[in-house]
Amino acid sequence: MKTLVLAEKPSVGKELARVLGCKQMKEGYVEGNDYVVTWALGHLVTLADPQDYDKRLETWSMDDLPMLPEKMQLKVMKETGRQFRVVKQQMLRKDISSLVIATDAGREGELVARWIIKMAGFHKPLKRLWISSQTDKAIKQGFANLKDAKAYEPLYHSAVCRAEADWLVGLNVTRALTCKFNAQLSAGRVQTPTLAMIVAREEEIKKFKPVEYQVMKIKSDSFDLQYINEKQQSQIFDKEKAQQIANELKGQKLIITDVKKTRKKELPPLLYDLTELQRDANKRFGYSAKQTLNIMQSLYETHKLLTYPRTDSRYISDDIIPTLKERLQSISIDVYEPFAQKLLKSGIKTNKRIVDNSKVSDHHAIIPTEEYVELHRLSRDERNIYDLVVRRFLAVFMPASEYDVTRISAKCKNHTFKTSGKIVVEAGWRALYNLKDVFDEDEEEIDDQSLPAVQKEQQYSIHQVVLSTHFTNPPARYTEATLLSAMEHPGKFINNAKMKTILEDANGIGTVATRADIIEKLFKTNYIEKRGNYIYPLSKGIQLISLVPEDLRSPLLTAKWEEKLTKIAKNQMKDGAFKQEMRTYATSLVEAVKNSEANYRHDNMTMKKCPVCGKNLLEVNGKRGKLLVCSDPSCKYKQQLSFISNARCPNCHKKLTVVGEKEKRLYTCGCGFREKFDRFNEQLKQKSNKAGKQELKAYMKKQEQEVKQEKSAFQLALEEAMKKKS
């Protein structure tokens, strides 16, 4: 009898098969003496569509809402149906005695496997492979210590609740909004509160009125000081008062009133969870949250250099301690070598900031594996993310950074002036980084200026008084880094103390595994756009927030749901109550939309009429360019206006955009290049033919050389002699 292993992706499945000694490659699976390894392609099974329950629901109508199926059904996804049949065939084999769930070790991975098992009708014993890295060692240890799959049933129930809640809320509200306002609008349990935060921030910025203020600096013999008022603020909002003070100070002397010199220790930052890594990657490299997750997946699955990415913990557990030496040895290369070797020689010291079982649920923090790295095999992006994780891993075991802070206070004419300076005494963990790198948004700013040795009562002449004009700034627009922070800690952006506590306890809105996809979806649905590194809400997104029921905009409600899903996953709460709550909530949302008196204005409406139904066409951005679509969602008419081709611009080498119709089509580029479609294609054809001749010539030359190499020395000498004779 054999054991069936179900992986989430072909690449992971094939790696598992290799480690398990399976060598017979078949279509959709690999077989060995003891194991058969097959795989999903992500989700093979999903929740049924509304029309699967009732054909009538293919047409969107407000009269059919809310849609509340008595029992949620599953269906095989059409695009991956072939692989599902392969998996099912293996499950139904008589020589298969049990199954190992080897999908991603998380909520979504559990759902992928369980839905396939349910749909295929597999009822034999189940085991669970739960590992945090894809190295050969981790796989072997994982199979040696397989878990009882029953232990993960609560996680599965949590995943089902999440999926059904998104179906009930998302599909019902999306259809209600679309039907009510005759526009392609969508809303969701997590995406709408996230969008609401972006829109609220934009409103704050628009309402903001800048206020002018002055900052005063005085230059003495060897250092500068800044004016500080009685409230310990440097801003002077009265311009006349600022000038009056400046006049009073001319030609005067400063008296040192206080000198404080303190030694400070700065502990290293905690290890990375996914959200913190996404934030740092965005700040340092401009990567989107989705981009960082994809790079992490490659480093985890393909290169096997980093542990499981979708983690919300910044700690490791006790069982990782024996592996730390091997992990340090594996990264002891290149710029990391001196730091790793020093730690190996001095001994690895752990503490509660590194090891804490109570703060590790499903997965520990992201750390390097025991796999030896070949840096040249990594792409630039992979190297960047790998570098962040490795430096952070080394940093947590290194001593604190120590520095001396000198703070000087002085007075002149009853006005107070202050300055500070910082001198690094022991770099400690900061030796891994630029000393000016900021690791905490709340980190205290201290000037790096060198201060002289001064004493109380000393006097210094004021050489210059500098007044500079500034304006108060509005709150900054979100970047992906700060938006991730807002999703994780929405309490920061709420004044109500009770609500703050609830939000923090609930770990924010969304999860580490879903936040990147939520942000990406907001971009794709044209609710938001990025200008530089900042996120701006678009008209469609701003209007949507005014149209959706107020309840759905609240991060508080969503955070409470995420808290309940976590409790279900930990078997601290039954799933039935949550599912019923979602049904009731979906019903209330639909009613709220039905009774709305608001209006929606299409900002992308054109004057062109739909040839099918006669309604105005909308100009929208598709995956490959601009399209005209009918403003009536029930009408499926589409017309391509432009598309991005594979042809490259001869000037800047970017992909060219094709605009126009038939004989009027043009290739265009942002750099200014324009050329008729047919003419440019003819030029490309000629170049291709020319290239073909060159390739043929090179091929013939190569063949001649190969023939020469095959000839004996005697033959070559004879041919040469004959040439001379002729």
MILO-254907 format. One record per residue (C-alpha): x, y, z; residue in three letters. Coordinates in steps of 0.02 Angstrom, whole numbers, plus 50000, padded with zeros to 5 digits. Example, Ala and Ser with C-alpha at 12.3 -4.5 7.8 and 13.67 -1.06 7.14 Angstrom:
<nodes>
506154977550390ala 506844994750357ser 
</nodes>
This chain:
<nodes>
500005000050000met 500545017849964lys 500305035050041thr 499635049249934leu 500425066349961val 499455081849906leu 500495097649877ala 499845114849832glu 500915118049678lys 501835107349549pro 503545114449597ser 503305109849781val 502555092949736gly 504045088249627lys 505255093349766glu 504325082749892leu 504335068249768ala 506225069849745arg 506555069549933val 505355054849955leu 506235044949818gly 504805045349691cys 505525044249515lys 504115038849399gln 503515055049321met 501695053849263lys 500465066949201glu 500005077049355gly 500895066149484tyr 502525057049527val 502555039149592glu 503785029449699gly 503825013149797asn 502995020449952asp 502255037049899tyr 501235044849760val 501455063749755val 500165074549667thr 499725092949675trp 498425106449656ala 498675122049551leu 498195133549692gly 496315131349712his 495545116949612leu 493885118549702val 492935134349747thr 491235140049810leu 489875138449679ala 489325154049586asp 487565161149611pro 486995154449441gln 487515136849496asp 486105137549623tyr 484855145549504asp 485095149349318lys 484025164849343arg 485455172749442leu 486535174149286glu 485615190549260thr 485945203149397trp 484355209849475ser 484005218949638met 482425208349658asp 483485192649682asp 484485199949827leu 485045195049954pro 485705178349891met 485755166750043leu 485965148449991pro 485305136450122glu 486905126450107lys 488475133150023met 489005121849879gln 490705118249803leu 491195116049621lys 492735111149524val 493545125949440met 493385124449251lys 495145130549213glu 495965117749329thr 494695103649306gly 495945092349218arg 497145092349365gln 495705089449487phe 495245073549391arg 497065067749402val 497085070849591val 495395062249614lys 495995046949516gln 497465045049634gln 496345047149787met 495185033249726leu 496595020749692arg 496405004649790lys 498255004249833asp 498155021249921ile 497965018450109ser 498105036250175ser 498405054250124leu 499645067450184val 499045085550166ile 500625094650110ala 499855110950050thr 500505127450121asp 500525126950310ala 499195140350338gly 497325144050334arg 497195145350145glu 498285129950115gly 497145120050229glu 495625125750129leu 496425121049962val 496715103150021ala 495105100150118arg 493965106049978trp 494845094449855ile 494705079949978ile 492865083650007lys 492455085549822met 493395069549776ala 492505059549913gly 494105053549998phe 493745045450168his 495375036650215lys 496555042150357pro 497305059650345leu 498975066150407lys 499665083950400arg 501405089450347leu 501745105750439trp 503425113450398ile 504115131150389ser 505455128350258ser 505665118150100gln 507435111450128thr 507765092850112asp 508115092050299lys 506475100750344ala 505475089450227ile 506265073550298lys 505975079350477gln 504195084350433gly 503785067150362phe 504595058950513ala 503445069150626asn 501795069850531leu 500345077450629lys 498575070850648asp 497525080650522ala 496105081950650lys 497145094650745ala 496975106550596tyr 495105104950572glu 494755121250668pro 495945130150549leu 494945122950404tyr 493305128750481his 494045146150501ser 494545146250317ala 492785140650265val 492025154550371cys 493165167350288arg 492735161050112ala 490855160250144glu 490855177450228ala 491735185050078asp 490465176549962trp 488945182250062leu 489525200050093val 490555202949935gly 489375195749803leu 487785202749880asn 488445220349906val 489325220549738thr 487735215549646arg 486675227749749ala 487835242449713leu 487995238049528thr 486115236349504cys 485655251549608lys 486885263649528phe 487065255749356asn 488955255049374ala 490285241649391gln 490565243149578leu 491235230449701ser 491385230149889ala 492095217950015gly 492295213750197arg 494115219650206val 494405229650046gln 493055242550083thr 493695247750258pro 495455248550183thr 494845259850043leu 493875270150172ala 495505273950265met 496315280150103ile 494805291050060val 494705297950238ala 496545302750230arg 496265311750064glu 494815321550140glu 495935326650287glu 497235333050164ile 495965342850062lys 495215350950216lys 496915355150289phe 497385373550295lys 499255376650314pro 499795388550451val 501375398850438glu 502655397950578tyr 504465402850612gln 505925392450672val 507375401450756met 509165395150761lys 510625404150838ile 512435401450792lys 513705402850932ser 515585400250933asp 515605381750892ser 513835374850890phe 512035379150845asp 510515379650959leu 508645380650927gln 507345391451012tyr 506115381651121ile 504545389451199asn 503785385551369glu 502785371051291lys 504425363451228gln 503965367551048gln 505115375250917ser 503715383150812gln 503385401850835ile 501675405550759phe 501795424450790asp 502945431750656lys 503105448550744glu 503555440150907lys 504885429650819ala 505665445450744gln 505585454150914gln 506515439750998ile 507815439650857ala 508125458250882asn 508335455951070glu 509675442851044leu 510825452750930lys 512515455551011gly 512035446051167gln 512825431251256lys 512135413951292leu 512275406551465ile 512345387651478ile 511015382351604thr 511105363451592asp 512235349951518val 511665331851521lys 512715317651455lys 511895300551454thr 512365283851382arg 510955275251290lys 510735257551231lys 509715253451077glu 509135235451062leu 509035227350889pro 507325227050804pro 506305211050813leu 506365197550679leu 505275199750524tyr 503485194350503asp 502745196450329leu 501955213550359thr 503535221150433glu 504555214050288leu 503315221250162gln 503425238150247arg 505325238450244asp 505405232350064ala 504225246250012asn 505215259650105lys 506925253850046arg 506595247049870phe 504845253249824gly 504175235349810tyr 502295233049822ser 501645221549958ala 501175208749824lys 502895209949744gln 503755206549910thr 502645191449943leu 503015184349770asn 504895186549795ile 504755178349966met 503815163649889gln 505245161149766ser 506545161849906leu 505495149450007tyr 504935137149872glu 506225138049733thr 507855142849821his 507355136049993lys 508375149650078leu 507035157450188leu 505655150350296thr 503765151350269tyr 503285169150219pro 501455170650276arg 501815172450460thr 501185185250586asp 502485181150719ser 504115190450752arg 504815176950867tyr 505515159450854ile 505065144550963ser 506185133651073asp 506315119850943asp 507245131650825ile 508675134950949ile 509655118750906pro 509625123850721thr 510315141450745leu 512135136250728lys 511805127750561glu 510805142750499arg 512235154550542leu 513465143050453gln 512375143050296ser 512395162250285ile 514245163650327ser 514705170550155ile 515075187050072asp 514715202450179val 513815192050311tyr 515315180750348glu 516235191350480pro 514625194250578phe 514065176050569ala 515795169450616gln 515925181250764lys 514245174850830leu 514775156750803leu 516405159550899lys 515655169551042ser 514145158251062gly 512325161351016ile 511375169951155lys 509475170151152thr 508185179551255asn 506315183151262lys 506475196051121arg 506995181651007ile 506255165551078val 504475165751144asp 503345150651118asn 501815160451175ser 502005172451028lys 502175158950895val 500545151250834ser 500625142650664asp 502315148950606his 503835157450679his 504665173250612ala 505475173550439ile 507275167650456ile 508605159450345pro 508555140550322thr 510035128650341glu 510215128450151glu 511875135250087tyr 511615150149974val 512385153949804glu 512085172649791leu 512455173249604his 510915162449573arg 509765175649647leu 508975189649547ser 509245207549606arg 507525207949688asp 507795191049773glu 509485196849835arg 508715212749908asn 507395203250008ile 508635189850060tyr 509815203550121asp 508455211550229leu 508025194950313val 509835189350341val 510395205950414arg 508895206150531arg 509265188050582phe 511075192350623leu 510585208550710ala 509465200450843val 510935190250912phe 512145204950916met 512435216751063pro 511455232851085ala 512065248550998ser 512775260951125glu 512925279651104tyr 513205295051209asp 511895308751200val 512355326251254thr 510935338551282arg 511325356951310ile 510105370051371ser 510515388651370ala 509655405151406lys 509735422751340cys 508525436651387lys 507405423651472asn 507255413851310his 507715395451308thr 508795387051177phe 509245368651161lys 510315356951058thr 510865338951063ser 512225328150989gly 512525309550974lys 514175300150973ile 514175281450937val 515205272351068val 514845254351015glu 513995251050848ala 513375233950906gly 512015227250790trp 512015243750693arg 513685238550616ala 512605228450496leu 511735244250434tyr 511965262350391asn 512065270950560leu 510735283450504lys 509455270150456asp 507795272250550val 507015256150614phe 505565263250714asp 504375276850656glu 504385283750833asp 506285283350849glu 506965299050931glu 507855311150816glu 509525317150884ile 510715328650790asp 512355320850737asp 513315337150765gln 514875336250871ser 514685346651027leu 516125354451123pro 516445350751306ala 515385363951392val 514975367451574gln 513565376051667lys 513685394951679glu 514855395951530gln 514475410251411gln 514515410351222tyr 514315424851101ser 512855424550981ile 513595427250808his 512015425350705gln 510135423350727val 509295413850584val 507405414650560leu 506635402750435ser 504825402150377thr 503885385650373his 502105379550354phe 501185365950447thr 500995350150343asn 499425340150311pro 499445321650356pro 500485311950230ala 499625301450098arg 499825282850120tyr 501225273150041thr 501045254250033glu 502175253450186ala 501095265250291thr 499475257550225leu 500055240350283leu 500405248350454ser 498665256050455ala 497875239150413met 498875230450549glu 498655244150679his 497095254150630pro 496935259650812gly 498315272450779lys 497115281750668phe 495615281550787ile 495385293250935asn 494175282451035asn 495215273351168ala 494015258551184lys 493975255950996met 495875256950989lys 496035242751115thr 494805231751020ile 495705234850855leu 497415230850929glu 496755214951011asp 496025209550845ala 497705212050754asn 496945224550633gly 496005221350471ile 496465207350353gly 497875195250388thr 499705194350340val 499195182350201ala 497805193350128thr 498355211550147arg 499435211849991ala 498015204649884asp 496775217249956ile 497895232049909ile 498215224549737glu 496335222449709lys 496025240849749leu 497275245649615phe 496535233649486lys 494755239649513thr 495295257649483asn 494835263449658tyr 496595269549693ile 498165273649597glu 499995276449637lys 500865292849596arg 502695290849639gly 502665281049800asn 501035288549864tyr 499265281349851ile 497845292549788tyr 496005287849788pro 495165289449618leu 493425296449586ser 492695278949577lys 493415274349747gly 492885290649829ile 491115288749765gln 491025270549817leu 491405275049999ile 489955287449997ser 488805274149924leu 489185258950033val 488295257050201pro 489245265650341glu 489455249250436asp 490495241550296leu 491735256050299arg 492205253250480ser 493885244850517pro 493205240750689leu 491875228750627leu 493085220050508thr 494385218550644ala 493105210350758lys 492725197650621trp 494575193650600glu 494675191250788glu 493235178750779lys 494045169450633leu 495635167950737thr 494625161050883lys 493795148250768ile 495525143150705ala 496085140450885lys 494515130550926asn 493965143951049gln 492345147650954met 491115137750848lys 490895142450666asp 488985141650659gly 488695158150751ala 489905167450638phe 489095160650479lys 487375166050539gln 488045183250583glu 488705185150406met 487025180550331arg 486135193350439thr 487445206350399tyr 487365203350211ala 485475205550218thr 485615222050311ser 486895228550187leu 485805224550037val 484325233350120glu 485405248650155ala 485925249649971val 484135247149911lys 483535261650019asn 484965273249972ser 484545289949892glu 486315293249834ala 486865294949651asn 488385288849556tyr 489235299349423arg 490285290549290his 491865300849268asp 492405289749122asn 490775291349023met 491015294648837thr 489775301648710met 489925285748607lys 488405274348604lys 488385255648627cys 487945247248459pro 487015233448554val 485895242748677cys 486165261148634gly 486795266648806lys 488365276948829asn 490045268248828leu 491325269448967leu 493195270848939glu 494115258849056val 495865251949079asn 496025233549039gly 497485221649069lys 498265225748901arg 497635243248865gly 496075254148853lys 494335247548813leu 492605254348783leu 491295244748883val 489425247348897cys 488825257349047ser 487455244449072asp 488265230049171pro 487035217449097ser 487665221848921cys 489305213048882lys 489855224048735tyr 491725228048732lys 492825237148607gln 494725237748617gln 495365255548599leu 497205252148624ser 498305237948679phe 500115235448732ile 501045225548600ser 502625215148614asn 503505226548488ala 504855237548563arg 505125256148535cys 506705259148430pro 507115274348539asn 506815269448721cys 506505250448697his 504885250448797lys 503385240548735lys 502385250148605leu 500535253948620thr 499395251148470val 498005264048449val 496665266948316gly 495695255048205glu 496055245548043lys 497125255647921glu 497255270348043lys 498155260048176arg 499755267448247leu 501185261548357tyr 501465274748493thr 502645276748639cys 502725288248790gly 504405294848728cys 503545302648576gly 503835288948446phe 502405286648320arg 502345275448167glu 500995267948056lys 500575250148107phe 500845241947937asp 502435251647897arg 503255247348063phe 502785228948046asn 503585228747872glu 505175236147946gln 505175222748082leu 504945209247948lys 506435215647849gln 507515215948005lys 506955198348045ser 507425192247870asn 509115200747884lys 509385192948053ala 508905176247976gly 510275177747843lys 511555182247974gln 511025167548082glu 511185155847928leu 512925162447891lys 513475159648070ala 512715142248068tyr 513655137447907met 515285143847981lys 514995133448137lys 514635117948031gln 516255120447935glu 517225121548097gln 516415105748163glu 516845096448000val 518645102548018lys 518735095948195gln 518125078948138glu 519485077448004lys 521135069148044ser 522775078648043ala 523295069047884phe 521705074447792gln 521945092747839leu 523785092247783ala 523305083947617leu 521935097147582glu 523165111147620glu 524475103547501ala 523175101847361met 522695120247381lys 524515125547360lys 524715114247208lys 523185121647123ser 
</nodes>
